[in-house]
């Protein structure tokens, strides 16, 4: 997504040499991308994009994950035991 936005911005800048309105369009595209577009995709390195911002959100996420894990173990006992054996090796 970033490469598409940057190449589109480059095209708008090049077109801006003939008509300065295209430069305004390029600035608007970059502004909208920085403001709304970057947070939607997970980053390749560094931070944790899905990290909860509050302790309450963390607890809700942790409890939901535990609920799903208990449900998985209940519905697939043989698979859960096999995974636990592989994990302990």
Phi, psi and omega per residue, in radians:
X1 nan -0.720 -3.124
X2 -1.102 -0.697 3.141
X3 -1.166 -0.612 3.113
X4 -1.147 -0.766 -3.138
X5 -1.136 -0.771 -3.130
X6 -1.164 -0.711 3.117
X7 -1.216 -0.626 3.059
X8 -1.123 -0.678 3.091
X9 -1.137 -0.712 3.108
X10 -1.067 -0.723 3.111
X11 -1.104 -0.747 3.132
X12 -1.132 -0.629 3.102
X13 -1.158 -0.748 3.120
X14 -1.100 -0.739 3.085
X15 -1.148 -0.440 -3.113
X16 -1.161 -0.311 3.092
X17 -1.181 -0.450 3.099
X18 -1.589 -0.601 -3.102
X19 -2.486 2.020 -3.011
X20 -1.185 -0.210 3.085
X21 -1.122 -0.534 3.124
X22 -1.145 -0.528 3.092
X23 -1.144 -0.688 3.083
X24 -1.107 -0.669 3.095
X25 -1.131 -0.688 3.116
X26 -1.118 -0.738 3.106
X27 -1.124 -0.698 3.125
X28 -1.124 -0.729 3.124
X29 -1.103 -0.806 3.113
X30 -1.092 -0.723 3.120
X31 -1.075 -0.815 -3.139
X32 -1.132 -0.639 3.116
X33 -1.160 -0.796 -3.133
X34 -1.172 -0.683 -3.067
X35 -1.292 -0.740 -2.993
X36 -2.095 -0.407 -2.941
X37 -1.598 -0.534 -3.003
X38 -1.248 -0.581 -3.064
X39 -1.298 -0.210 -3.048
X40 -1.355 -0.530 -3.095
X41 -1.780 2.486 3.120
X42 -1.167 2.475 -3.127
X43 -1.413 2.623 -3.088
X44 -1.262 -0.541 -3.113
X45 -2.475 2.991 3.022
X46 1.454 -2.041 -2.948
X47 -1.239 3.096 3.114
X48 -1.871 1.892 -3.037
X49 -1.181 -0.516 -3.101
X50 -1.702 0.258 -3.092
X51 -1.212 2.341 3.127
X52 -1.204 2.610 -3.069
X53 -1.570 -0.412 3.133
X54 -2.165 2.850 3.119
X55 -1.146 -0.610 3.119
X56 -1.125 -0.735 3.095
X57 -1.131 -0.663 3.093
X58 -1.079 -0.800 -3.127
X59 -1.127 -0.712 3.116
X60 -1.082 -0.767 3.131
X61 -1.142 -0.738 3.126
X62 -1.113 -0.766 3.136
X63 -1.149 -0.671 3.105
X64 -1.128 -0.720 3.114
X65 -1.128 -0.739 3.123
X66 -1.114 -0.668 3.108
X67 -1.076 -0.782 3.129
X68 -1.155 -0.655 3.125
X69 -1.168 -0.709 3.082
X70 -1.109 -0.708 3.119
X71 -1.121 -0.702 3.131
X72 -1.109 -0.791 3.134
X73 -1.118 -0.631 -3.141
X74 -1.213 -0.731 -3.071
X75 -1.439 -0.414 -3.119
X76 -2.317 1.236 -3.033
X77 -1.137 -0.669 -3.103
X78 -1.190 -0.731 3.117
X79 -1.145 -0.702 3.136
X80 -1.129 -0.728 3.110
X81 -1.128 -0.712 3.139
X82 -1.100 -0.740 3.129
X83 -1.139 -0.663 3.102
X84 -1.147 -0.680 3.101
X85 -1.120 -0.768 3.131
X86 -1.148 -0.602 -3.124
X87 -1.228 -0.603 -3.106
X88 -1.389 -0.208 -3.133
X89 -1.275 nan nan
